[in-house]
Amino acid sequence: MTETIRRIHREYETTYGMSRVRAELRAVGHAISRKRVARLMRLAHLRWVSRRRAFTVTAERDPRQRPAPDLVNRRILAQGPDQLWLADMTYVPT
């Protein structure tokens, strides 16, 4: 099985990771779990290319700086539509 995994890995220029290798194996009729594929790839020292960008922290907080003022004073109750908009943008990588 390891040789088949090596062949698939080589065939796709080492860009296929565990999930894609497993999908290829299942397409040709091998019933194999994702954990077994991951273990065999790890034992065969097969690495894949990740196209995801790594998260990089570009700003450091100055501990002496005061936090931004709370412009809503924690009053999150609006009297009507379009009066108060809140959002959490901490999850957006910039």
Helices and strands as residue ranges (DSSP letters): H 2-11, H 18-27, H 34-43
